Amino acid sequence: MKLNLKTYEIMVAIALLFAGNVLFAQSPDQKLIAMGIALPAITQPKHSYMSATSSGELVYFSGKGAVDANNNFITGKFGENLSAHQGNKLAQQIAIAFLAEIKDALGSLSNVKKIVKVSGYLNASPEFTDHSLVMDGFSDFMVKIFGQQGTHARTSVGVSSLPGEMALEIEMIVETIN
């Protein structure tokens, strides 16, 4: 079979693209290191529940809120004293805290088969409507770390109050590798 120059160039480009993807494939832990992100210490629940529980290959993670340097909830109400942009950053902070919880529960972030479902509860005024923009901080970060396995179903709702007056609470369901 005789290859013309154009066909050969296309085949080389495809081979290099495939080789690049294999060479640059990174584990979730390697991605965090490359991003300069250290996982925080996990905290134990203060009340009568577990941080995580499993059924079959699904792990259900209890709701988490964003915390400050003293481990106090970041409080506020979207539409009053918090913007969607600030909430997006809080959601990303919660995503990083969840990675520590996942690692603790599964032994490795590489044991995640799929982020299945995420639910976000925003302490919001009735006028606030940018719930999805807030939750994109969490969702986008999970995709950045897990790739296609990080895509998930999601619910974003506003509520009149949350425990400890926290601004945002997120819970999720993760499928594990057998």
ABEGO torsion letter per residue (X at the ends): XBBBAAAAAAAAAAAAAAAAAAAABBBAAAAAAAAGBBBBBBBBBABBBBABBBBEABBBBBBBBBBBAAGBBBBEBBGAABBAAAAAAAAAAAAAAAAAAAAAAAGBAAABABBABBBBBBBBBAABAAAAAAAAAAAAAAAAAAEAAABBBBBBBBBABBBGGBABBBBBBBBBBX
